[in-house]
Structures are given as structure tokens and as C-alpha cells.
């Protein structure tokens, strides 16, 4: 059997594609990524940061004074980056999810070693 190779121009390809195939608008994808990055780097006021973290202003103040939460001073105003708040919460996490022990081994946290 002879196989024939056909070259198809882009403008003729669109009508023959099934309706389930879609062309991706790369500019829209780029805009969504830019908006996501802008959200992460957005500066929040103290009240917005409290709402974001769901803590009282005094708690945020204590974390700021103890160095747990980084902040930015703009004149008299205090601002917080969303990414800094997320990183601070990650650092304060007590029990991060641990990987499951492989079959045949059980973990004994009281002794700090694995039993076979």
C-alpha cells in the first residue's frame, strides 16, 4: 500500500475538525497566568490579611512582631504579600502529611525508628 502525504493549510483545517476539537487561544492562557501571578504578589492591608488568614488583628500583629509573618512598610502603612502569608502558614503547619510507609514496615513515632 502506498501512503500519500498531504499538506493541509491551516485555514482549510478548521472546517474538517470535529466539534470536540478546539484551538486554544494562547493569549487567553497567558492572561490567566498573569492574573494568577498578580493575585499571589498582591499586597494586602492588615484587615485584608486578617480576613485571608481568618485570624484576629491582634494575632496577626503578634506574628508580625515575632517575625513569623513578613511584612512591607510603605510609609505608615503595613502590607502583606499573599505568597508570604501562604509560606508563613506552611511554616506553622504542625503535622505535614507524611508519605505512607512501604509494605512490611510500620512506623513507631514514640521510638523514632521503623520496625520491620
VEXZA-295512 format. One record per residue: residue in one letter; z, x, y of N, C-alpha, C in turn; residue number from 1. Coordinates in nm, 2 decimals. Example, Ala and Ser with C-alpha at 12.3 -4.5 7.8 and 13.67 -1.06 7.14 Angstrom:
2
NODE  res      nw      nu      nv     caw     cau     cav      cw      cu      cv    n
NODE    A    0.78    1.32   -0.57    0.78    1.23   -0.45    0.78    1.32   -0.33    1
NODE    S    0.71    1.28   -0.22    0.71    1.37   -0.11    0.79    1.29    0.00    2
// end
This chain:
116
NODE  res      nw      nu      nv     caw     cau     cav      cw      cu      cv    n
NODE    X    0.00    0.08   -0.12    0.00    0.00    0.00    0.00    0.09    0.12    1
NODE    X   -0.09    0.05    0.21   -0.09    0.12    0.34    0.00    0.05    0.44    2
NODE    X    0.09    0.13    0.50    0.17    0.07    0.61    0.11    0.10    0.74    3
NODE    X    0.10    0.00    0.82    0.05    0.01    0.95    0.16    0.02    1.05    4
NODE    X    0.15    0.11    1.15    0.25    0.12    1.25    0.19    0.06    1.38    5
NODE    X    0.26   -0.03    1.44    0.21   -0.09    1.56    0.31   -0.05    1.67    6
NODE    X    0.25   -0.03    1.78    0.33   -0.01    1.90    0.33   -0.14    1.98    7
NODE    X    0.44   -0.18    2.03    0.45   -0.30    2.10    0.51   -0.27    2.23    8
NODE    X    0.45   -0.33    2.33    0.50   -0.31    2.47    0.63   -0.39    2.48    9
NODE    X    0.72   -0.35    2.57    0.85   -0.42    2.59    0.83   -0.56    2.63   10
NODE    X    0.73   -0.59    2.72    0.72   -0.72    2.78    0.66   -0.82    2.67   11
NODE    X    0.60   -0.77    2.57    0.55   -0.86    2.46    0.65   -0.88    2.36   12
NODE    X    0.76   -0.80    2.35    0.86   -0.80    2.25    0.95   -0.92    2.27   13
NODE    X    0.98   -0.96    2.39    1.08   -1.06    2.42    1.04   -1.20    2.36   14
NODE    X    0.92   -1.25    2.37    0.89   -1.38    2.32    0.90   -1.39    2.16   15
NODE    X    0.88   -1.28    2.09    0.88   -1.29    1.95    1.02   -1.27    1.88   16
NODE    X    1.12   -1.23    1.96    1.26   -1.21    1.91    1.32   -1.35    1.88   17
NODE    X    1.40   -1.36    1.78    1.47   -1.48    1.76    1.57   -1.51    1.87   18
NODE    X    1.61   -1.63    1.89    1.70   -1.67    2.00    1.84   -1.60    1.99   19
NODE    X    1.88   -1.56    1.87    2.01   -1.50    1.85    2.01   -1.35    1.90   20
NODE    X    1.89   -1.29    1.92    1.89   -1.15    1.97    1.89   -1.16    2.13   21
NODE    X    1.97   -1.08    2.19    1.98   -1.08    2.33    1.97   -0.94    2.38   22
NODE    X    1.91   -0.93    2.50    1.91   -0.80    2.56    2.04   -0.79    2.64   23
NODE    X    2.11   -0.67    2.64    2.23   -0.65    2.71    2.20   -0.60    2.85   24
NODE    X    2.26   -0.67    2.94    2.25   -0.62    3.08    2.35   -0.51    3.11   25
NODE    X    2.30   -0.39    3.11    2.39   -0.27    3.12    2.46   -0.27    3.25   26
NODE    X    2.40   -0.32    3.36    2.47   -0.32    3.49    2.59   -0.41    3.48   27
NODE    X    2.58   -0.52    3.41    2.70   -0.61    3.40    2.81   -0.54    3.32   28
NODE    X    2.77   -0.47    3.21    2.87   -0.40    3.13    2.94   -0.29    3.22   29
NODE    X    2.86   -0.22    3.30    2.92   -0.12    3.39    3.01   -0.18    3.49   30
NODE    X    2.98   -0.30    3.54    3.07   -0.37    3.64    3.20   -0.41    3.57   31
NODE    X    3.19   -0.45    3.45    3.32   -0.49    3.38    3.41   -0.37    3.36   32
NODE    X    3.35   -0.26    3.32    3.43   -0.14    3.30    3.49   -0.09    3.43   33
NODE    X    3.41   -0.10    3.54    3.46   -0.06    3.67    3.58   -0.15    3.71   34
NODE    X    3.56   -0.29    3.69    3.67   -0.38    3.72    3.80   -0.35    3.64   35
NODE    X    3.78   -0.31    3.51    3.89   -0.28    3.42    3.96   -0.16    3.47   36
NODE    X    3.89   -0.06    3.51    3.94    0.07    3.57    4.01    0.04    3.70   37
NODE    X    3.96   -0.05    3.78    4.02   -0.08    3.91    4.15   -0.15    3.89   38
NODE    X    4.16   -0.23    3.78    4.29   -0.30    3.75    4.39   -0.20    3.71   39
NODE    X    4.36   -0.10    3.63    4.46   -0.01    3.58    4.50    0.08    3.70   40
NODE    X    4.42    0.11    3.79    4.45    0.20    3.90    4.50    0.12    4.03   41
NODE    X    4.51   -0.01    4.02    4.55   -0.09    4.13    4.70   -0.06    4.17   42
NODE    X    4.73   -0.06    4.29    4.86   -0.04    4.34    4.93   -0.17    4.36   43
NODE    X    5.05   -0.18    4.30    5.13   -0.30    4.31    5.25   -0.28    4.41   44
NODE    X    5.29   -0.38    4.48    5.41   -0.38    4.56    5.53   -0.39    4.47   45
NODE    X    5.65   -0.37    4.52    5.77   -0.38    4.44    5.78   -0.52    4.37   46
NODE    X    5.75   -0.62    4.45    5.76   -0.76    4.39    5.66   -0.78    4.28   47
NODE    X    5.54   -0.73    4.30    5.43   -0.75    4.20    5.47   -0.66    4.08   48
NODE    X    5.52   -0.55    4.10    5.56   -0.46    3.98    5.67   -0.53    3.90   49
NODE    X    5.77   -0.59    3.97    5.88   -0.67    3.90    5.82   -0.78    3.82   50
NODE    X    5.72   -0.85    3.88    5.66   -0.96    3.81    5.58   -0.91    3.69   51
NODE    X    5.51   -0.80    3.71    5.43   -0.74    3.60    5.52   -0.70    3.48   52
NODE    X    5.63   -0.63    3.51    5.73   -0.59    3.41    5.82   -0.69    3.36   53
NODE    X    5.83   -0.80    3.44    5.93   -0.91    3.41    6.07   -0.86    3.42   54
NODE    X    6.10   -0.78    3.52    6.24   -0.73    3.54    6.28   -0.77    3.69   55
NODE    X    6.41   -0.76    3.71    6.46   -0.79    3.84    6.44   -0.67    3.94   56
NODE    X    6.43   -0.69    4.07    6.41   -0.58    4.16    6.51   -0.47    4.15   57
NODE    X    6.64   -0.50    4.12    6.74   -0.40    4.11    6.72   -0.31    3.99   58
NODE    X    6.66   -0.37    3.88    6.63   -0.29    3.76    6.52   -0.19    3.79   59
NODE    X    6.42   -0.24    3.86    6.30   -0.15    3.90    6.35   -0.04    3.99   60
NODE    X    6.44   -0.07    4.08    6.50    0.03    4.17    6.57    0.13    4.09   61
NODE    X    6.66    0.09    4.00    6.73    0.19    3.91    6.64    0.28    3.84   62
NODE    X    6.53    0.22    3.78    6.43    0.30    3.70    6.36    0.40    3.80   63
NODE    X    6.33    0.35    3.92    6.27    0.44    4.01    6.36    0.56    4.06   64
NODE    X    6.48    0.53    4.08    6.58    0.63    4.13    6.61    0.73    4.01   65
NODE    X    6.61    0.68    3.89    6.64    0.77    3.78    6.51    0.85    3.73   66
NODE    X    6.40    0.82    3.79    6.28    0.89    3.76    6.20    0.84    3.64   67
NODE    X    6.24    0.72    3.58    6.17    0.66    3.47    6.04    0.61    3.51   68
NODE    X    6.03    0.55    3.63    5.91    0.49    3.68    5.86    0.57    3.80   69
NODE    X    5.74    0.63    3.79    5.68    0.70    3.90    5.64    0.60    4.01   70
NODE    X    5.64    0.64    4.14    5.60    0.55    4.25    5.53    0.63    4.35   71
NODE    X    5.47    0.56    4.44    5.40    0.62    4.55    5.46    0.56    4.68   72
NODE    X    5.49    0.65    4.77    5.54    0.61    4.90    5.43    0.62    5.01   73
NODE    X    5.40    0.51    5.07    5.29    0.50    5.18    5.37    0.46    5.30   74
NODE    X    5.41    0.55    5.38    5.49    0.52    5.50    5.63    0.47    5.44   75
NODE    X    5.67    0.35    5.48    5.79    0.30    5.43    5.77    0.22    5.30   76
NODE    X    5.65    0.19    5.27    5.61    0.10    5.16    5.62    0.18    5.03   77
NODE    X    5.66    0.11    4.92    5.66    0.17    4.79    5.56    0.10    4.71   78
NODE    X    5.47    0.17    4.63    5.37    0.12    4.55    5.38    0.18    4.41   79
NODE    X    5.33    0.10    4.31    5.33    0.14    4.17    5.19    0.13    4.11   80
NODE    X    5.15    0.23    4.04    5.02    0.21    3.97    5.05    0.14    3.84   81
NODE    X    4.96    0.05    3.80    4.97   -0.03    3.68    4.97    0.07    3.56   82
NODE    X    4.89    0.17    3.56    4.88    0.26    3.45    5.02    0.34    3.44   83
NODE    X    5.08    0.37    3.55    5.21    0.44    3.55    5.32    0.35    3.49   84
NODE    X    5.31    0.22    3.52    5.41    0.12    3.47    5.39    0.11    3.32   85
NODE    X    5.27    0.10    3.27    5.24    0.09    3.13    5.29    0.21    3.06   86
NODE    X    5.27    0.33    3.11    5.31    0.45    3.05    5.47    0.46    3.05   87
NODE    X    5.53    0.41    3.15    5.68    0.41    3.16    5.74    0.32    3.05   88
NODE    X    5.68    0.21    3.03    5.72    0.11    2.93    5.70    0.18    2.79   89
NODE    X    5.59    0.24    2.77    5.56    0.31    2.64    5.67    0.42    2.61   90
NODE    X    5.71    0.49    2.72    5.81    0.60    2.70    5.95    0.53    2.67   91
NODE    X    5.98    0.41    2.72    6.10    0.35    2.70    6.11    0.27    2.57   92
NODE    X    6.00    0.26    2.49    6.00    0.19    2.37    6.09    0.26    2.27   93
NODE    X    6.18    0.19    2.21    6.28    0.24    2.12    6.23    0.27    1.98   94
NODE    X    6.17    0.17    1.92    6.12    0.18    1.78    5.97    0.16    1.78   95
NODE    X    5.89    0.27    1.80    5.75    0.25    1.79    5.71    0.22    1.65   96
NODE    X    5.60    0.16    1.62    5.56    0.12    1.49    5.53    0.25    1.41   97
NODE    X    5.59    0.27    1.30    5.57    0.38    1.21    5.47    0.36    1.11   98
NODE    X    5.39    0.46    1.07    5.29    0.44    0.96    5.37    0.41    0.83   99
NODE    X    5.30    0.33    0.75    5.36    0.29    0.62    5.37    0.41    0.53  100
NODE    X    5.48    0.43    0.46    5.49    0.54    0.36    5.39    0.53    0.25  101
NODE    X    5.34    0.64    0.20    5.24    0.63    0.09    5.31    0.58   -0.03  102
NODE    X    5.23    0.52   -0.13    5.28    0.47   -0.25    5.36    0.57   -0.33  103
NODE    X    5.48    0.53   -0.38    5.56    0.62   -0.46    5.67    0.68   -0.38  104
NODE    X    5.66    0.67   -0.24    5.77    0.73   -0.16    5.83    0.62   -0.08  105
NODE    X    5.96    0.63   -0.07    6.04    0.54    0.01    6.11    0.62    0.12  106
NODE    X    6.13    0.57    0.23    6.20    0.64    0.34    6.34    0.60    0.34  107
NODE    X    6.43    0.70    0.37    6.57    0.67    0.38    6.61    0.73    0.52  108
NODE    X    6.61    0.64    0.62    6.64    0.68    0.76    6.78    0.74    0.77  109
NODE    X    6.88    0.70    0.69    7.01    0.74    0.70    7.03    0.89    0.67  110
NODE    X    6.94    0.94    0.58    6.95    1.08    0.55    6.84    1.17    0.61  111
NODE    X    6.74    1.10    0.67    6.64    1.17    0.75    6.54    1.24    0.66  112
NODE    X    6.52    1.20    0.53    6.42    1.26    0.45    6.36    1.15    0.35  113
NODE    X    6.25    1.18    0.29    6.18    1.09    0.20    6.24    1.11    0.06  114
NODE    X    6.25    1.01   -0.02    6.29    1.01   -0.16    6.17    0.99   -0.24  115
NODE    X    6.16    1.06   -0.35    6.04    1.05   -0.44    6.08    0.97   -0.56  116
// end
